[in-house]
Amino acid sequence: MPGRTARPLSRNLVRCKLMVKRVRGGSFAVDGDAEIGAAGRLVGDVLAGAVGVVRDTHRAIADRVFTAVGPVSWPVRAVHDAVAGGVYAIVRGAHAALPRLIGTTAGYGWRPEPAPLSGRRAGRFTLAVVNGIWGDTLSDQHPELATPMAVRSRGADVPPTVVALRAAFPAATPRIVLFIHGLCETEEYWSLDSRRHHGAVGTTLGSRLQREFGYTPVYLRYNTGLHVSDNGRRLAELIEDLIAGWPVAVDEITLIGHSMGGLVIRSAGQQAAVAGHRWCRRCGMWCSWAPRTSERRWPGACTRWRGCWPGSRRAGRSASCSAGAA
């Protein structure tokens, strides 16, 4: 984005190298000890910030009172400011240090698999919400908890390489349908309440497209708290790598986004067209439940033919535009 400067990556890259490990299939997972330690630091930062808000409020009220009283209050004000400043410094430091100490201690003692947050369903949803609210902060200060943009399969990240994609998608077809979730969600959103939406547990929009039209469903997870343009740029690059490493030649790629996912798709298409990426010329269509204030929205309705960018083409109607909400 104009006016935005690139953030230094060296510090985060070093920390990330220490917190990940390679797992079967060529993907990466977060170590439990790093995840616990980062959670402790995050809680410490939040508590310290809350104490800072209370301190600033106290200071603002006291300043008004002392100013109204006048010079006669100066001796009392000097003592008050010294005592209050010292107390708040101690309380703020304790609130910041205690969760960090607990997290570090628990992290050193953590041995079982999987990781306490990302390895469990409730933890993954919690991380998704935290990423949606404080995505930029996590990316800068607590990268162990920041969700990287990645293709997901069987609960793990899949690097966009030929070997990893072949292992993750052994029955890959030339037609890809890529699902991009919305704010504070994960790729598991697409399988929620499948019985109500599709009549059977385990049946999803992706599995229906695979069974009825020969698409290979691919699911994405990303940090929804980052700027839409940042996620759009990353998505454009990831799709280019995905097509390059796909086990078979790609004839068509369909993008389906929910809510913010539709905005990210739109941004990715625009940036891909400007950058000259090849995949935007292979994109037959995409559907989304993206917010748009200029037109009426119907609950569960899929917006057809939205987001066509220069170089893209329109394909015939498929079940992805008629299957309703995932």
C-alpha positions, 0 to 999 in steps of 0.5 A: 500500500502507498505510504506503508513501509516494509517491516524488518523480517530478520528478527521474526525469521530468527524466532520462527526458525526456533519455533517450527519443526518439520513433520511428515509430508513436508509441512511445518508445525509449531512446537508446543513450548514456543506456542505456550511461551508466546501465549504467556508473553501475549497475556502479559502484554495485554494485562500490562496494557490494561494497567496502563489504561487505568494509570492514564485514566487516574492521571488525567482525573488527578491532573484536572483536580490539582489544576482546579485547586491551583498552586496550593496543591503543588506539594500534595501533587508532587507526592501523589505523582511520585507514589502513584507512578511507583505503584503503577510501575510495580503493578504493570511490571508484575502483570507483564512478568508473571504470565511471561514467567508462567508461559516460559516455565510451562513451555520448558516442561511441555512434551506431549503432542500435539501443540496445546493451541494449534493442535486442538480444535478449540485452540485453533478457533481461539487462535483464529479469533486472536489473529483476527483481532490482533493480527498485525501485533502477533505478526510483529511481536508474537510470530509464534501465534501468528497464522501463516498463509498456507494451503491446508491438508489433514490438519497441517500446512502444505508447502506449494512444492511438487513433492508436498502437493503430490503427497497431500493431493494424490488424486489431484485433477486439472480443476482446482477450487480454492476456499478462502475463509473469512474474518476470525475463521479457519479452513474448518469453517467450511465443514461446520454444520454440514448435516444442516447445509448438505444433508450428511455429516462430512459432506461439504461444498468442496466434496460435492464439487469434487464428486459432481464436477471433478474439482480438487478442493483446496483449503487455505488458512491465513491471518485475517488480522492483516490488511486485506491488501497484504493478504491479497498480495500473499494469496496472489503469490501463493496461487502462482506457486500452487499452480506451478507445483500442482501434480498435474497441468491446471486447466481451471482454478475457481476461488470461493471466499466467505466474507473477508475471504471474498475481499482478499480474493478481489485484492489478489486478482487485482494485484495478480493482474498488475504483476502479470501472474499467469493464474488470473488468466486461468481463473474461470470465475469466483463466488463469494459472500463478500460484504458490499454496501452498494447492494442488498444481500440475502442470507446465504446467497452466493454472489455470482460473477463478482470480482472479474479482473483484467485478464480473467475469463468467465466460465459456465455456471457450476454448483459453486454458485448454487450450493448455498452457504458452506 
